[in-house]
């Protein structure tokens, strides 16, 4: 889990996230922290339809 931001305001959810981190289990938050940015979107070279 990213330490720079709080992932939830729910105490029970925070406890689960802390336990997962302590046990070395991944969560959706930890996996997204590890993802690299999309190179296409990072350069703003994407479009929705027809090259707009």
C-alpha positions in Angstrom: 0.0 0.0 0.0 1.3 3.5 -0.8 2.5 5.1 2.3 2.0 8.7 1.0 -1.7 8.5 0.9 -4.5 7.1 3.0 -6.4 4.4 1.0 -9.7 4.6 2.9 -11.6 6.4 5.7 -13.2 3.2 6.9 -11.3 1.8 10.0 -12.1 -1.8 9.1 -10.7 -1.4 5.6 -7.6 0.3 6.9 -7.0 -2.7 9.3 -7.4 -5.1 6.4 -5.0 -3.1 4.2 -2.4 -2.9 7.1 -2.7 -6.7 7.7 -2.3 -7.4 4.0 0.9 -5.2 3.9 2.2 -6.9 7.1 1.7 -10.4 5.6 3.1 -9.4 2.2 -0.2 -9.9 0.4 -0.9 -7.7 -2.6 -4.0 -5.5 -2.8 -5.5 -3.5 -5.7 -3.7 -0.4 -4.2 -0.3 -2.1 -3.9 -0.6 -3.4 -7.5 -1.5 0.0 -8.9 1.4 1.5 -7.0 3.7 -0.9 -8.8 2.3 -0.3 -12.3 4.3 1.7 -14.8 2.4 4.5 -16.6 1.1 3.8 -20.0 3.6 5.3 -22.5 0.9 6.3 -25.0 -1.2 8.2 -22.4 1.9 9.6 -20.8 2.8 11.4 -24.1 -0.8 12.4 -24.8 -0.7 10.5 -28.1 -4.1 8.8 -27.7 -7.5 9.6 -29.1 -11.0 8.2 -28.7 -12.2 7.8 -32.3 -10.9 9.0 -35.6 -7.7 10.6 -34.4 -9.2 13.5 -32.7 
